[in-house]
Amino acid sequence: MSIILTPGKVTLATLESIYRGSGSVTLDAAFRPAIAAAAARIAEIAGGGDAVYGVNTGFGKLASVRIAAGDVATLQRNLILSHCCGVGEQLPDPIVRLIMATKLISLGRGASGVRPQIVELIEAMLAHGILPVIPGQGSVGASGDLAPLAHMAAAMIGEGRVRVDGVDMAAGDALQRHGLEPVVLAAKEGLALINGTQVSTALALAGLFRAHRASAAALVTGALSTDAAMGSSAPFHEEIHLLRGHQGQIDAATALRGLLAGSQIRDSHLEGDERVQDPYCIRCQPQVDGACLDLLRQAGRTLRIEANAVTDNPLVLSDGQVLSGGNFHAEPVALAADQIALAVCEIGAIAQRRIALLVDPALSFGLPAFLARNPGLNSGLMIAEVTSAALMSENKQMSHPASVDSTPTSANQEDHVSMACHGARRLQLMTANLFGIVGIEALTAAQGVEFRHPLKTGTELLKAQAAIRSRIATLDEDRYMANDLAAAAAMVEDGSLTNAVSRGLLPTLEDAA
């Protein structure tokens, strides 16, 4: 796969392709002259007499210290090595690819002052699959993602570690094996590489893509649960949702109607059903899942802008001025990550209540206790429901907003920070938990629908049920369940559950693009 980036115009779809794919990622060649012009301006300043932050001065609280012209290259190298203070688990390769790609986009805007060689090395590393080992912890989301981005930059100067095809090796060795030379950083280039929001943004984008896939799958499992519980489709009537007007709610209701169309189960209880209204976890799916979809789309709009932004400091402006600002402050990303976390938590919470409904004979309208074939002798899906509750509770604990937890750093020079990086990093675990919850709902809903035999669900849900059964057999007798739960979660994560239904039936993130 080859992707050409047009800085300022890269879409969410392209960013997701980078996250989920492999291969080359390059900048549109039309942007090379602007990059070179900004680099020339920085070189001019570096050779002059005026002090300009990050070019011929120290950094942060040390900005008042003037650096001699002969020490500029040493200054940039020292900056990278001293900032390699990341700790914790390594970021996954797909996220590292996204970090490098978003750094390319930012540098490609021609306001960072790096030479074309910097861009070309990042492109070459992506093409060869040379991915820096980046510890996940150490950034507070301003002055950029300094520590994690320093580990990326270290690989470019031949220091630190990289992964190539999953194999960990010294960065210098990996570059040499692929015919690449470590770069010697010129004025401001080290600062341009580490002073930005790319790690926070990549983590938040990954969380967004994962959350959206789970939200779409939750509409499939929610519709299947509705049929398993012999719930009413009347609450999904189009006009109800048009009268309120929220687009996510309208889109969620449209998807549920399409998924439930043609269900024999639904038709069987249109007449004579004594229930006036279903519990909220069935009836209010469009309102809850739709509101979450709106949140994800809003976060997507923010993150698309940020992925196309210039976020280092100082910046080379169009008139040649080099000015310091604060674009490295990741507050927009932190707030977007908090929005995603809330959506993830709520999608899982309402899905978990549908699971609980289906295993409870007092609520499930004729289904056996815990969906067991022989309740008592068999426990069925009793503890699978408990596991879903545990995952839901973990997500509740992690949904507290990270953006409100600022703390002063760097001798109080950086006295308000965003906490965007760890706010976005938690989305990996939260979405993994959500995959587990929705996967468990897939198992319970499929089992419940099978108890309605000989009645069948609708055409679209039959396809979803067939996909589930292609990986996980019907639970006729108690068995070792961990493998079933893992397989179900994997179906949500890899998209096979949503891919089972007709293309275009489920809502997308396109409104955010």
C-alpha positions as CSV (number, residue, x, y, z in Angstrom):
1,M,0.0,0.0,0.0
2,S,1.3,3.4,-0.9
3,I,-0.3,6.6,0.6
4,I,0.6,10.1,-0.5
5,L,-0.2,12.8,2.1
6,T,-1.4,16.2,1.3
7,P,-0.7,18.3,4.4
8,G,-3.7,20.2,5.6
9,K,-6.1,17.9,3.8
10,V,-5.5,14.4,5.1
11,T,-8.8,12.7,5.9
12,L,-9.8,10.4,8.7
13,A,-10.2,7.6,6.2
14,T,-6.6,8.0,5.1
15,L,-5.4,8.1,8.7
16,E,-7.3,4.9,9.5
17,S,-5.7,3.3,6.5
18,I,-2.2,4.2,7.8
19,Y,-3.2,2.9,11.2
20,R,-4.5,-0.4,9.9
21,G,-2.1,-0.9,7.0
22,S,1.5,-1.1,6.1
23,G,3.8,0.1,3.3
24,S,5.0,3.5,2.2
25,V,3.7,6.8,3.4
26,T,5.1,9.9,1.6
27,L,4.4,13.6,1.3
28,D,3.0,15.2,-1.8
29,A,6.1,16.4,-3.7
30,A,4.4,19.8,-4.2
31,F,5.2,20.6,-0.6
32,R,9.0,20.2,-0.8
33,P,9.8,23.8,-1.8
34,A,8.0,25.2,1.2
35,I,9.9,22.8,3.5
36,A,13.2,23.8,1.9
37,A,12.4,27.5,2.1
38,A,11.6,27.3,5.9
39,A,14.8,25.4,6.5
40,A,16.8,28.1,4.7
41,R,15.3,30.7,6.9
42,I,16.3,28.8,10.0
43,A,19.8,28.4,8.7
44,E,20.0,32.1,8.1
45,I,18.9,32.9,11.6
46,A,21.3,30.3,13.1
47,G,24.2,32.1,11.4
48,G,23.0,35.6,12.5
49,G,23.4,37.5,15.7
50,D,19.8,37.5,17.0
51,A,18.7,35.1,19.7
52,V,15.8,32.9,18.6
53,Y,14.3,30.3,20.9
54,G,15.2,26.7,20.0
55,V,17.5,27.8,17.2
56,N,20.5,29.3,19.1
57,T,19.2,29.2,22.7
58,G,18.5,26.6,25.4
59,F,15.1,25.1,25.9
60,G,12.2,25.6,28.4
61,K,13.5,27.4,31.5
62,L,16.9,27.5,29.9
63,A,15.7,29.7,27.0
64,S,17.8,32.6,28.1
65,V,21.0,30.7,27.6
66,R,22.6,31.7,24.3
67,I,24.3,28.8,22.3
68,A,27.4,29.5,20.2
69,A,27.0,28.8,16.4
70,G,29.5,26.0,16.6
71,D,27.5,24.2,19.2
72,V,24.1,24.2,17.4
73,A,24.4,20.6,16.2
74,T,25.5,19.4,19.6
75,L,22.6,21.3,21.1
76,Q,20.1,19.4,19.0
77,R,21.6,16.0,19.6
78,N,21.8,16.6,23.3
79,L,18.1,17.7,23.3
80,I,17.1,14.4,21.8
81,L,19.2,12.2,24.1
82,S,18.3,14.1,27.3
83,H,14.6,13.9,26.4
84,C,14.6,10.1,25.9
85,C,12.9,9.6,29.3
86,G,10.0,7.4,28.3
87,V,8.9,4.5,30.6
88,G,6.3,1.8,30.5
89,E,5.0,-0.5,27.8
90,Q,6.1,0.1,24.2
91,L,3.5,1.6,21.9
92,P,2.1,-0.9,19.3
93,D,3.5,-0.7,15.8
94,P,0.3,0.6,14.2
95,I,0.3,3.6,16.5
96,V,4.0,4.2,15.9
97,R,3.2,4.3,12.1
98,L,0.5,6.8,12.8
99,I,2.9,8.9,14.9
100,M,5.4,9.0,12.1
101,A,2.8,9.8,9.5
102,T,1.3,12.7,11.5
103,K,4.8,14.1,12.1
104,L,5.3,14.0,8.3
105,I,2.1,15.9,7.8
106,S,3.1,18.5,10.3
107,L,6.6,19.0,8.9
108,G,5.1,19.1,5.4
109,R,3.2,22.3,6.1
110,G,6.6,24.1,5.7
111,A,6.5,26.0,9.0
112,S,8.9,23.9,11.1
113,G,12.2,24.8,9.5
114,V,13.5,21.2,9.0
115,R,15.5,20.2,5.9
116,P,14.0,17.9,3.3
117,Q,16.4,15.2,4.5
118,I,14.4,14.9,7.8
119,V,11.2,14.2,5.9
120,E,12.9,11.8,3.5
121,L,14.3,9.8,6.4
122,I,10.9,9.4,8.0
123,E,9.5,8.3,4.7
124,A,12.3,5.8,4.2
125,M,11.8,4.3,7.6
126,L,8.1,3.9,7.0
127,A,8.8,2.3,3.6
128,H,11.2,-0.2,5.2
129,G,9.1,-0.9,8.2
130,I,11.7,0.6,10.6
131,L,9.6,1.6,13.6
132,P,11.1,3.3,16.6
133,V,10.5,1.7,20.0
134,I,8.6,4.3,21.9
135,P,7.7,3.8,25.6
136,G,4.1,4.9,26.2
137,Q,4.5,7.0,29.3
138,G,6.3,10.2,30.0
139,S,4.3,12.9,28.2
140,V,2.0,15.4,29.9
141,G,0.7,16.7,26.6
142,A,2.6,20.1,26.6
143,S,5.3,21.2,25.6
144,G,4.4,18.6,23.1
145,D,4.9,14.9,23.6
146,L,8.5,15.4,24.4
147,A,9.7,12.1,25.8
148,P,7.9,9.7,23.5
149,L,8.8,11.8,20.4
150,A,12.4,11.9,21.5
151,H,12.5,8.2,21.2
152,M,11.3,8.5,17.6
153,A,13.9,11.1,16.9
154,A,16.6,9.1,18.6
155,A,16.2,6.3,16.1
156,M,16.6,8.8,13.3
157,I,20.1,9.8,14.7
158,G,21.0,6.1,15.1
159,E,20.4,5.9,18.8
160,G,17.9,3.8,20.8
161,R,15.9,0.8,19.5
162,V,13.6,0.0,16.6
163,R,11.4,-2.9,15.5
164,V,11.6,-4.3,12.0
165,D,8.9,-6.9,11.2
166,G,8.4,-7.4,14.9
167,V,12.1,-7.9,15.7
168,D,13.8,-5.5,18.2
169,M,17.2,-4.2,17.2
170,A,19.6,-1.3,17.6
171,A,18.4,1.7,15.5
172,G,21.8,2.2,13.9
173,D,22.0,-1.4,12.8
174,A,18.5,-1.3,11.3
175,L,19.3,1.9,9.3
176,Q,22.6,0.4,8.0
177,R,20.9,-2.8,6.9
178,H,18.5,-0.9,4.8
179,G,21.1,1.5,3.3
180,L,20.0,4.5,5.3
181,E,22.3,7.0,7.1
182,P,21.5,8.4,10.5
183,V,20.8,12.1,10.2
184,V,22.9,14.8,11.8
185,L,20.5,17.4,13.1
186,A,20.8,21.0,12.1
187,A,19.4,24.0,13.9
188,K,15.9,23.6,15.4
189,E,15.5,20.1,13.8
190,G,15.6,18.2,17.1
191,L,13.1,20.6,18.6
192,A,10.8,20.3,15.6
193,L,10.8,16.6,15.9
194,I,9.9,16.4,19.6
195,N,7.9,19.5,20.1
196,G,4.4,18.5,18.9
197,T,1.2,16.5,19.7
198,Q,1.7,13.6,17.3
199,V,1.9,10.9,20.0
200,S,-1.3,12.1,21.8
201,T,-3.0,12.6,18.5
202,A,-2.1,9.1,17.1
203,L,-3.2,7.4,20.4
204,A,-6.5,9.3,20.3
205,L,-7.0,8.5,16.6
206,A,-6.4,4.8,17.3
207,G,-8.9,5.0,20.2
208,L,-11.4,6.7,17.9
209,F,-11.1,4.1,15.1
210,R,-11.4,1.3,17.6
211,A,-14.3,2.9,19.4
212,H,-16.2,3.5,16.2
213,R,-15.8,-0.1,15.1
214,A,-17.1,-1.3,18.5
215,S,-20.0,1.2,18.3
216,A,-21.1,-0.2,14.9
217,A,-20.8,-3.7,16.2
218,A,-22.9,-2.8,19.2
219,L,-25.7,-1.8,16.8
220,V,-25.6,-5.3,15.3
221,T,-25.5,-7.0,18.6
222,G,-28.1,-4.6,20.0
223,A,-30.5,-5.5,17.2
224,L,-29.8,-9.2,17.7
225,S,-30.6,-8.8,21.4
226,T,-33.8,-7.0,20.6
227,D,-35.0,-10.0,18.5
228,A,-33.7,-12.4,21.1
229,A,-35.8,-10.6,23.8
230,M,-38.7,-10.3,21.4
231,G,-38.5,-6.6,21.8
232,S,-40.5,-4.0,19.9
233,S,-39.1,-2.3,16.8
234,A,-41.7,0.5,17.2
235,P,-39.3,2.8,19.2
236,F,-37.0,2.8,16.1
237,H,-39.7,4.4,13.9
238,E,-38.1,7.1,11.7
239,E,-40.4,10.0,12.7
240,I,-39.7,9.6,16.4
241,H,-36.0,10.4,15.8
242,L,-36.6,13.1,13.2
243,L,-38.7,14.9,15.8
244,R,-35.7,15.1,18.1
245,G,-33.2,15.9,15.4
246,H,-29.8,14.5,16.6
247,Q,-28.0,13.1,13.6
248,G,-26.4,10.2,15.5
249,Q,-29.7,9.2,17.0
250,I,-31.3,9.3,13.5
251,D,-28.5,7.2,12.0
252,A,-28.6,4.6,14.8
253,A,-32.3,4.2,14.5
254,T,-32.0,3.8,10.7
255,A,-29.4,1.1,11.2
256,L,-31.5,-0.8,13.8
257,R,-34.6,-0.7,11.4
258,G,-32.5,-2.1,8.6
259,L,-31.0,-4.8,10.7
260,L,-34.3,-6.0,12.1
261,A,-36.2,-5.8,8.7
262,G,-37.9,-9.1,7.8
263,S,-37.6,-10.7,11.2
264,Q,-40.1,-13.6,11.7
265,I,-39.5,-13.3,15.4
266,R,-40.7,-9.6,15.4
267,D,-43.7,-10.5,13.2
268,S,-44.7,-13.3,15.6
269,H,-45.5,-10.9,18.4
270,L,-46.9,-7.8,16.7
271,E,-50.3,-8.8,17.9
272,G,-51.2,-9.9,21.4
273,D,-47.9,-8.8,23.1
274,E,-48.9,-7.6,26.6
275,R,-45.7,-5.6,27.1
276,V,-46.4,-1.9,26.6
277,Q,-42.7,-0.8,26.6
278,D,-39.3,-2.6,26.6
279,P,-36.6,-1.7,29.1
280,Y,-34.5,1.3,28.2
281,C,-31.5,-0.9,27.1
282,I,-33.7,-2.1,24.2
283,R,-36.0,0.9,23.6
284,C,-33.4,3.7,24.0
285,Q,-30.7,2.3,21.9
286,P,-30.9,5.0,19.3
287,Q,-30.8,7.7,21.9
288,V,-27.8,6.3,23.7
289,D,-25.7,4.8,20.9
290,G,-26.6,7.7,18.7
291,A,-25.4,10.3,21.2
292,C,-22.2,8.3,21.5
293,L,-21.9,8.3,17.7
294,D,-22.3,12.1,17.8
295,L,-19.5,12.4,20.4
296,L,-17.2,10.2,18.3
297,R,-17.9,12.3,15.2
298,Q,-17.2,15.5,17.1
299,A,-13.9,14.0,18.4
300,G,-13.1,12.9,14.9
301,R,-13.4,16.5,13.6
302,T,-11.0,17.7,16.2
303,L,-8.5,15.0,15.6
304,R,-8.6,15.4,11.9
305,I,-7.7,19.1,12.3
306,E,-5.0,18.2,14.8
307,A,-3.5,15.5,12.6
308,N,-3.1,18.2,9.8
309,A,-1.8,20.9,12.2
310,V,1.7,22.4,12.8
311,T,2.2,21.9,16.5
312,D,5.9,22.6,17.2
313,N,7.6,25.8,18.3
314,P,8.8,28.3,17.2
315,L,7.2,28.5,13.8
316,V,8.4,30.0,10.5
317,L,5.6,32.2,9.3
318,S,4.7,33.0,5.7
319,D,6.4,36.5,6.0
320,G,9.7,35.0,7.2
321,Q,9.2,35.8,10.9
322,V,10.1,33.1,13.4
323,L,7.8,33.4,16.4
324,S,7.2,31.4,19.5
325,G,3.7,30.3,20.4
326,G,1.9,27.4,22.1
327,N,0.6,25.1,19.4
328,F,2.2,22.2,21.2
329,H,-0.4,22.4,24.0
330,A,-2.6,19.4,23.3
331,E,-5.8,20.6,25.0
332,P,-8.0,19.9,21.9
333,V,-6.7,16.3,21.9
334,A,-7.2,15.9,25.6
335,L,-10.8,16.9,25.4
336,A,-11.4,14.8,22.3
337,A,-9.9,11.8,24.2
338,D,-12.2,12.4,27.1
339,Q,-15.2,12.5,24.8
340,I,-14.1,9.2,23.2
341,A,-13.7,7.7,26.7
342,L,-17.2,8.8,27.7
343,A,-18.7,7.3,24.5
344,V,-16.8,4.0,25.0
345,C,-18.0,3.8,28.6
346,E,-21.7,4.4,27.6
347,I,-21.7,2.0,24.6
348,G,-20.5,-0.7,26.9
349,A,-22.8,0.2,29.8
350,I,-26.0,-0.2,27.7
351,A,-24.7,-3.3,25.9
352,Q,-24.0,-4.9,29.3
353,R,-27.6,-4.2,30.4
354,R,-28.9,-6.0,27.3
355,I,-26.7,-9.0,28.2
356,A,-28.1,-8.9,31.8
357,L,-31.6,-8.8,30.4
358,L,-31.1,-11.9,28.2
359,V,-29.7,-14.1,30.9
360,D,-32.4,-13.2,33.4
361,P,-35.5,-15.3,33.0
362,A,-37.6,-12.7,34.8
363,L,-36.9,-10.2,32.0
364,S,-36.1,-12.2,28.9
365,F,-39.7,-13.1,27.8
366,G,-39.4,-16.9,27.9
367,L,-35.7,-17.6,27.5
368,P,-34.2,-20.1,29.9
369,A,-32.1,-18.9,32.8
370,F,-28.6,-17.8,31.7
371,L,-29.5,-19.1,28.2
372,A,-28.5,-22.7,29.3
373,R,-30.0,-25.7,27.6
374,N,-30.4,-27.5,30.9
375,P,-30.3,-24.8,33.6
376,G,-29.0,-26.1,36.9
377,L,-26.9,-28.8,35.5
378,N,-25.5,-26.2,33.1
379,S,-24.6,-22.6,34.1
380,G,-24.7,-21.4,30.5
381,L,-23.7,-17.8,30.1
382,M,-24.0,-16.9,33.8
383,I,-20.3,-15.9,34.3
384,A,-19.9,-14.4,30.9
385,E,-22.4,-11.8,32.0
386,V,-20.4,-11.3,35.2
387,T,-17.3,-10.7,33.1
388,S,-19.1,-8.2,31.0
389,A,-20.1,-6.4,34.2
390,A,-16.4,-6.4,35.3
391,L,-15.3,-4.9,32.0
392,M,-18.0,-2.3,32.2
393,S,-17.0,-1.3,35.7
394,E,-13.3,-0.9,34.7
395,N,-14.3,1.4,31.9
396,K,-16.4,3.5,34.3
397,Q,-13.3,3.9,36.5
398,M,-11.2,5.0,33.6
399,S,-13.7,7.4,32.1
400,H,-12.9,10.3,34.5
401,P,-11.6,13.2,32.4
402,A,-7.9,13.3,32.1
403,S,-7.9,16.9,30.8
404,V,-8.8,18.4,34.2
405,D,-5.7,16.9,35.8
406,S,-3.0,19.5,35.0
407,T,0.2,19.8,37.0
408,P,3.0,22.3,36.6
409,T,6.3,21.0,35.1
410,S,9.7,22.3,34.0
411,A,10.5,24.6,36.9
412,N,7.0,26.1,36.6
413,Q,7.7,27.3,33.0
414,E,5.1,24.8,31.7
415,D,2.6,25.5,34.4
416,H,-0.6,24.2,32.7
417,V,-0.5,21.0,30.7
418,S,-3.1,19.0,28.9
419,M,-2.5,15.3,30.0
420,A,-3.6,14.4,26.5
421,C,-1.2,11.6,26.1
422,H,-2.3,9.4,28.9
423,G,-5.9,10.5,28.4
424,A,-5.6,9.0,24.9
425,R,-3.4,6.0,25.9
426,R,-6.1,4.7,28.2
427,L,-8.4,4.3,25.2
428,Q,-6.5,1.2,24.1
429,L,-7.5,-0.6,27.3
430,M,-11.0,0.9,27.3
431,T,-11.7,-0.1,23.8
432,A,-10.3,-3.6,24.4
433,N,-12.8,-3.9,27.3
434,L,-15.6,-2.7,25.0
435,F,-14.6,-5.3,22.4
436,G,-15.1,-7.9,25.2
437,I,-18.5,-6.5,26.3
438,V,-19.9,-6.4,22.7
439,G,-18.4,-9.8,22.0
440,I,-20.2,-11.3,25.0
441,E,-23.4,-9.6,23.8
442,A,-22.9,-11.3,20.4
443,L,-22.7,-14.7,22.1
444,T,-25.8,-14.1,24.3
445,A,-27.9,-12.6,21.6
446,A,-27.0,-15.3,19.1
447,Q,-27.9,-18.0,21.7
448,G,-31.1,-16.2,22.5
449,V,-32.2,-15.9,18.9
450,E,-31.6,-19.7,18.5
451,F,-34.0,-20.4,21.3
452,R,-36.7,-18.7,19.2
453,H,-36.5,-21.5,16.6
454,P,-38.2,-22.3,14.3
455,L,-38.8,-18.5,14.0
456,K,-35.9,-16.8,12.3
457,T,-34.5,-13.3,12.6
458,G,-34.1,-11.0,9.6
459,T,-31.8,-11.4,6.6
460,E,-29.1,-9.0,7.9
461,L,-29.0,-10.5,11.4
462,L,-29.0,-14.0,10.0
463,K,-25.7,-13.0,8.3
464,A,-24.3,-11.7,11.5
465,Q,-25.4,-14.8,13.4
466,A,-23.8,-17.0,10.7
467,A,-20.5,-15.1,11.1
468,I,-20.7,-15.6,14.9
469,R,-21.3,-19.3,14.5
470,S,-18.5,-19.6,12.0
471,R,-16.1,-19.0,14.9
472,I,-18.1,-20.0,18.0
473,A,-20.4,-23.0,18.3
474,T,-23.8,-22.8,20.0
475,L,-23.5,-23.5,23.7
476,D,-25.3,-26.8,24.1
477,E,-23.4,-27.9,27.2
478,D,-21.1,-26.1,29.6
479,R,-17.5,-25.9,28.3
480,Y,-14.3,-23.9,28.8
481,M,-15.6,-20.4,27.9
482,A,-12.5,-18.2,27.8
483,N,-11.7,-19.1,24.2
484,D,-15.3,-18.3,23.1
485,L,-15.1,-14.9,24.8
486,A,-11.7,-14.1,23.2
487,A,-13.0,-15.2,19.7
488,A,-16.1,-13.0,20.1
489,A,-14.1,-10.0,21.1
490,A,-11.7,-10.6,18.2
491,M,-14.7,-10.5,15.8
492,V,-15.6,-7.0,17.1
493,E,-12.0,-5.8,16.9
494,D,-11.1,-7.1,13.5
495,G,-14.4,-5.9,11.9
496,S,-15.7,-9.3,10.9
497,L,-19.0,-8.9,12.8
498,T,-19.8,-5.5,11.1
499,N,-18.5,-6.7,7.7
500,A,-21.0,-9.6,7.9
501,V,-23.9,-7.2,7.3
502,S,-24.6,-5.2,4.1
503,R,-22.2,-2.4,3.3
504,G,-23.7,1.0,4.0
505,L,-26.2,-0.2,6.6
506,L,-24.1,1.0,9.6
507,P,-23.3,4.6,10.3
508,T,-19.8,5.8,9.6
509,L,-17.5,8.6,10.9
510,E,-17.8,10.4,7.6
511,D,-19.7,13.4,9.2
512,A,-16.5,14.1,11.1
513,A,-14.4,14.2,7.9
